[in-house]
């Protein structure tokens, strides 16, 4: 059964909400189709992990630790989307943002 772009985006958001890492408050994603056909769904994702303002992932002294965790989280998202939804995803970009900065940008 072919799913619409909207259904795919809802499914991706639900899946990410379920597998969200404990240290992350929320995950903001942008979904861009790479190609849709009857058999295969492929998307680009831009991901921002929203963390508390005092998170260790925001400290410059922890950049390697933050990058490692971000790669681990990205892999978990890729594996789950492929395994449970049959969706191929390329993560175009991923980053970490503080809650206050993210909220400020959302309100502008």
Secondary structure, DSSP 4 states (H G I P E B T S, - for coil): -PPPHHHHHHHHHHHHHHH--TT-SEEEEEEEEEEE-SS-EEEEEEEEEEE-TT-GGG-GGGHHHHHHHHHHHHHHHHHHIIIII-EEEEEEEEEEEEHHHHHHHHT-
